[in-house]
Amino acid sequence: MIDLHSHTVFSDGELIPAELARRAAANGYRALAITDHGDFSNLDLIIPRLVQTARSLSEGHGLTVVAGIELTHVPPTQIAEAAVKARELGAGVVLVHGETIVEPVPEGTNLAALQADVDILAHPGLVTDEEVILAAERGIALEITHRGGHSLTNGHVVVKAREAGASLVVSTDAHSPRDLTTLDLARKVAQGAGMTEAEFSASQLVSEQIVQKAVHRQGN
């Protein structure tokens, strides 16, 4: 299992990075991206600390841990700048908190994210044709999520991504130990969203590629 979306006590998660990584390893994870919620107020607090600890956690717990960030509720006009700042600070994986239907995410967030240097548009909600075409063109993955509420539009995202040829990843958006998954459960979440076995396998390959790019960026 590769999970590219998780949270610790650095934002609104319940666990410190070491315990999150250990519990992920115990669930059979091969790779975990820690992507706490960030904006310009805390990028410089979160990312360098995750970068510092990612390698030791990887070695200590036997999985690949990647330092990342989820840009969250950042005004659309500032997303590109925030993504650049996150990369400069060492983020191997950059997500943007997409226009989920259960939170008041600013309109235009999806489009701004897809025009920026990001890897994944998380839980993009009622993503439009224009947005999925842009995601496909720019090689930015759209997320199929385990998380309640955000997952309500998973089926819509799958259909739109399939039509445009956009990449998908399946992630947990874990905030607590009970949110961590297994490969079998991730497959079932994907199937419930309408993904075929071939599409799920492709999503795992996309996740692997994102991890490898992140490892290269961080020199791990």
C-alpha positions in Angstrom: 0.0 0.0 0.0 1.2 3.5 -0.9 -0.6 6.3 0.9 0.1 9.9 -0.3 -2.2 11.8 2.1 -1.9 11.8 5.9 -1.8 14.1 8.8 0.0 14.3 12.2 -0.1 16.6 15.2 1.7 19.2 13.0 -1.9 20.0 11.9 -5.1 18.3 12.8 -3.9 14.6 13.1 -3.7 12.6 16.3 -0.3 11.1 16.0 3.3 12.3 16.0 5.2 11.3 12.7 7.0 8.4 14.3 3.9 6.7 15.5 2.0 7.3 12.3 4.9 5.8 10.3 5.1 2.8 12.7 1.4 2.1 12.5 1.5 2.4 8.7 4.3 -0.1 8.5 2.3 -2.5 10.7 -0.5 -2.2 8.2 1.8 -3.3 5.4 2.5 0.1 3.9 5.4 0.4 1.4 5.3 4.2 1.4 3.7 7.0 3.3 3.6 10.7 2.5 3.0 13.0 5.6 1.1 15.9 4.2 -0.1 18.2 7.0 -2.4 21.1 6.3 -0.3 24.2 5.4 -0.5 27.8 4.3 2.0 30.7 4.4 1.7 30.8 8.3 3.2 27.4 8.9 5.0 26.0 5.8 8.4 26.9 7.3 7.5 25.2 10.6 6.1 21.9 9.2 8.1 21.0 6.1 11.7 21.3 7.3 10.9 19.2 10.4 9.3 16.5 8.3 12.3 16.6 5.9 14.6 16.1 8.9 12.8 13.1 10.2 11.7 11.3 7.0 14.9 9.4 6.3 15.3 8.2 9.9 11.6 7.1 10.0 12.1 5.3 6.7 15.1 3.4 8.0 13.7 2.8 11.4 10.3 1.5 10.4 11.1 -0.2 7.0 9.0 1.9 4.7 9.5 5.0 2.6 8.4 8.1 4.4 8.1 11.3 2.4 7.8 14.8 3.7 4.9 16.7 2.0 2.3 19.3 2.6 -1.4 19.8 1.8 -2.0 23.4 0.9 -5.4 24.1 2.5 -7.9 26.9 2.0 -5.1 29.0 0.5 -6.7 31.8 -1.7 -6.5 30.6 -5.3 -4.4 33.6 -6.4 -1.7 32.5 -3.9 -1.6 28.7 -4.5 1.1 28.8 -7.2 3.3 30.9 -4.9 2.7 28.6 -1.9 3.6 25.6 -4.0 6.9 27.2 -5.0 7.6 28.0 -1.4 6.8 24.4 -0.3 9.2 23.0 -2.9 11.9 25.4 -1.8 11.5 24.2 1.8 11.9 20.6 0.7 8.4 19.2 0.2 8.7 16.0 -1.8 4.9 15.8 -2.4 2.6 18.8 -2.7 -1.1 18.4 -2.5 -3.8 21.0 -2.7 -7.0 20.6 -0.7 -9.5 20.6 -3.5 -13.1 21.8 -3.7 -14.7 19.1 -1.6 -18.5 19.6 -1.4 -18.4 19.4 2.5 -16.2 22.4 3.2 -16.2 26.0 2.1 -13.1 25.8 -0.2 -12.7 28.9 -2.3 -14.1 28.6 -5.8 -11.3 28.5 -8.3 -9.1 26.4 -6.0 -9.1 23.3 -8.3 -8.2 25.3 -11.4 -5.4 27.3 -9.6 -4.0 24.1 -8.2 -3.8 22.5 -11.6 -1.9 25.5 -12.9 0.7 25.2 -10.1 3.6 22.9 -9.3 1.7 20.3 -7.4 1.5 16.5 -7.5 -2.1 15.8 -6.4 -5.4 17.6 -6.3 -7.0 16.1 -3.2 -10.7 15.3 -3.0 -11.6 17.7 -5.9 -15.3 17.4 -5.5 -17.5 18.1 -8.6 -14.4 18.5 -10.8 -15.2 20.0 -14.2 -14.3 18.9 -17.7 -11.9 21.8 -18.0 -10.2 20.8 -14.8 -9.7 17.1 -15.6 -8.4 17.9 -19.1 -5.8 20.2 -17.5 -4.9 17.6 -14.9 -4.3 15.1 -17.7 -2.2 17.6 -19.7 -0.1 18.6 -16.7 0.3 15.1 -15.2 -1.4 16.0 -11.9 -3.2 13.2 -10.2 -6.7 13.4 -8.9 -7.4 11.8 -5.5 -9.9 9.1 -4.7 -10.3 9.3 -1.0 -11.3 7.1 1.9 -12.3 10.0 4.0 -16.0 10.4 4.9 -17.7 13.4 3.3 -14.8 14.0 0.9 -15.5 10.6 -0.6 -19.1 11.5 -1.6 -17.9 12.6 -5.1 -15.4 9.8 -5.7 -17.6 8.3 -8.4 -17.9 11.6 -10.2 -14.1 12.0 -10.1 -13.5 8.5 -11.5 -15.9 9.1 -14.5 -14.5 12.5 -15.3 -10.9 11.3 -15.0 -11.6 8.3 -17.3 -13.1 10.5 -19.9 -10.1 12.8 -20.0 -7.4 10.3 -19.4 -6.3 11.9 -16.1 -4.4 10.0 -13.5 -5.9 8.9 -10.2 -4.4 8.0 -6.8 -6.2 6.3 -3.9 -5.3 7.8 -0.5 -6.7 7.8 3.0 -6.4 11.4 4.2 -5.7 9.8 7.5 -6.0 11.8 10.7 -6.1 9.0 13.2 -4.9 5.4 13.6 -8.2 4.0 12.6 -8.0 5.9 9.2 -5.0 3.8 8.0 -5.9 1.2 5.4 -4.7 -2.0 3.8 -4.2 -2.7 0.1 -7.3 -4.8 0.1 -9.5 -2.1 1.6 -8.0 0.5 -0.7 -9.0 -1.7 -3.7 -12.5 -2.0 -2.4 -12.8 1.8 -2.0 -11.6 2.1 -5.6 -14.1 -0.4 -6.7 -16.9 1.3 -4.8 -16.0 4.5 -6.7 -16.4 2.6 -10.0 -12.7 2.0 -10.8 -11.8 -1.2 -12.6 -9.0 -3.5 -11.4 -6.9 -2.2 -14.2 -7.6 1.4 -13.2 -6.7 0.6 -9.6 -3.5 -1.0 -10.7 -2.7 2.1 -12.7 -3.3 4.3 -9.7 -0.8 2.3 -7.7 1.8 2.8 -10.4 1.1 6.6 -10.4 1.5 6.6 -6.6 4.8 4.8 -7.0 6.0 7.3 -9.5 5.1 10.2 -7.3 7.0 8.6 -4.4 10.1 8.0 -6.5 10.1 11.7 -7.7 9.7 12.8 -4.0 12.6 10.6 -2.9 14.8 12.1 -5.7 13.8 15.6 -4.7 14.7 15.0 -1.1 17.8 13.1 -1.8 16.7 10.1 0.3 
